[in-house]
Amino acid sequence: MKNLYRLLDLTKIIINEIIDYGASYFRVKKFKVDIVENLALKNANKNNPQAILDTIDYYAWNEAFLMNIGDEKGLLLEKAIREKNPANCLELGVYLGYSSIRILRNLHENSKLTSIEASNKYFEISQKIVSHSGLSNRWKPMKGKSKDVIPSLKEKYDFVFLDHWKDEYLSDLKTIQRQGLLNDKAVIFADNVVLFNMEDYLSYVRNSSTFESKFISTMREYSKTQPDGIEISIFNKDD
Ligand SMILES: C[S@@+](CC[C@H](N)C(=O)[O-])C[C@H]1O[C@@H](n2cnc3c(N)ncnc32)[C@H](O)[C@@H]1O
């Protein structure tokens, strides 16, 4: 029964996204992401990351669903960044740049974040929003699909945030590992592992001696009732 409710809720989100896209495509109304971009740039003062996050959160709680990590899980992401204090981070799935801002504002002076986004539209919006936040000097946004961009990466990472399409988490993590892009004890922070029932991914990180993995139960972004969770896995290079 629980699974049925989860499926119905997920279906509702997907149908709403399709309706929103269709309505905007046929110019019946504006794309919600264009509205959010406008609000973030107008309502929040320049160089005020918190005001941008608040504007986006307010819209997502009160107007329409947005697929950012959200305020509850966003704080867990920030805590994980502060605990790891990474020199080099990688993010798969940028959307409006919301999580990029949450990561960037917790990085120390010499740390940096590379973020990969496949959609041209979201890529452009995120550039404007992150730039408005004043945090773009340590940010390297890359446009393209993760499977096409990851092979070009040469640096090693201490923190990887997985938040793109869910059926790509596992194959991308395996590619990242195969390419030797993870430093010892790198943290892999994966969002939405309950919402999307990510058994394959979870079984991989939980059953391999290469990772020590822990689960944190949460609610889905911008929901007080729908269960979700994040999986935080630590990479052990020598295993
Ligand atoms: C859930 S949203 C990311 C939300 C963002 N991390 C945040 O919390 O603010 C997922 C994003 O991943 C992008 N995406 C999906 N598959 C991708 C892929 N294979 N490579 C790069 N980006 C991808 C989508 O276009 C979308 O913008």
The ligand as an SDF file (V2000), in Angstrom:
LIG
                    3D

 27 29  0  0  0  0  0  0  0  0999 V2000
   16.8030   16.9480   -9.2650 C   0  0  0  0  0  0  0  0  0  0  0  0
   17.4120   18.1110  -10.3980 S   0  0  0  0  0  0  0  0  0  0  0  0
   18.8710   18.7020   -9.6160 C   0  0  0  0  0  0  0  0  0  0  0  0
   18.5640   19.5620   -8.4420 C   0  0  0  0  0  0  0  0  0  0  0  0
   19.7730   20.2480   -7.8560 C   0  0  0  0  0  0  0  0  0  0  0  0
   20.8070   19.2980   -7.4970 N   0  0  0  0  0  0  0  0  0  0  0  0
   19.3680   21.0130   -6.6010 C   0  0  0  0  0  0  0  0  0  0  0  0
   19.1960   20.3670   -5.5620 O   0  0  0  0  0  0  0  0  0  0  0  0
   19.2410   22.2220   -6.6660 O   0  0  0  0  0  0  0  0  0  0  0  0
   18.0670   17.0600  -11.6340 C   0  0  0  0  0  0  0  0  0  0  0  0
   18.8260   17.7810  -12.7300 C   0  0  0  0  0  0  0  0  0  0  0  0
   19.6760   16.8480  -13.3590 O   0  0  0  0  0  0  0  0  0  0  0  0
   19.7250   17.1260  -14.7380 C   0  0  0  0  0  0  0  0  0  0  0  0
   20.1250   15.8710  -15.3730 N   0  0  0  0  0  0  0  0  0  0  0  0
   19.4140   14.7450  -15.5140 C   0  0  0  0  0  0  0  0  0  0  0  0
   20.1490   13.7620  -16.0560 N   0  0  0  0  0  0  0  0  0  0  0  0
   21.3720   14.2920  -16.2530 C   0  0  0  0  0  0  0  0  0  0  0  0
   22.5840   13.7700  -16.7640 C   0  0  0  0  0  0  0  0  0  0  0  0
   22.6870   12.5220  -17.1680 N   0  0  0  0  0  0  0  0  0  0  0  0
   23.6530   14.5830  -16.8150 N   0  0  0  0  0  0  0  0  0  0  0  0
   23.5860   15.8660  -16.3740 C   0  0  0  0  0  0  0  0  0  0  0  0
   22.4480   16.4100  -15.8820 N   0  0  0  0  0  0  0  0  0  0  0  0
   21.3690   15.6380  -15.8210 C   0  0  0  0  0  0  0  0  0  0  0  0
   18.3080   17.5950  -15.0740 C   0  0  0  0  0  0  0  0  0  0  0  0
   18.2880   18.3530  -16.2520 O   0  0  0  0  0  0  0  0  0  0  0  0
   17.9530   18.3840  -13.8300 C   0  0  0  0  0  0  0  0  0  0  0  0
   18.2820   19.7340  -13.9710 O   0  0  0  0  0  0  0  0  0  0  0  0
  1  2  1  0
  2  3  1  0
  2 10  1  0
  3  4  1  0
  4  5  1  0
  5  6  1  0
  5  7  1  0
  7  8  2  0
  7  9  1  0
 10 11  1  0
 11 12  1  0
 11 26  1  0
 12 13  1  0
 13 14  1  0
 13 24  1  0
 14 15  1  0
 14 23  1  0
 15 16  2  0
 16 17  1  0
 17 18  1  0
 17 23  2  0
 18 19  1  0
 18 20  2  0
 20 21  1  0
 21 22  2  0
 22 23  1  0
 24 25  1  0
 24 26  1  0
 26 27  1  0
M  CHG  2   2   1   9  -1
M  END
$$$$
